Amino acid sequence: MALKTTTIELDGQTIILETGLFGAQAGG
């Protein structure tokens, strides 16, 4: 099962969320 990664830029910092793990908390 492949993980979908979401890249978010916050205050100049790059945050990568693995929705496969944090999807429930991050809202996908």
C-alpha positions in Angstrom: 0.0 0.0 0.0 1.6 3.2 -1.2 1.8 6.2 1.1 0.5 9.6 -0.2 2.7 12.4 1.0 1.4 16.0 1.4 3.9 18.8 1.4 3.0 21.9 3.4 5.0 25.1 3.6 4.6 26.8 7.0 6.7 29.8 8.0 9.3 28.9 5.4 9.6 25.3 6.8 8.7 22.3 4.7 6.5 19.9 6.4 5.8 16.5 4.8 2.8 14.6 6.1 2.5 10.9 5.4 -1.3 10.6 5.0 -0.9 6.8 5.3 0.0 7.4 8.9 -1.4 10.7 9.9 -4.4 10.9 7.4 -6.9 10.5 10.3 -5.4 13.4 12.2 -4.4 15.6 9.3 -7.7 15.1 7.6 -6.1 13.5 4.6 
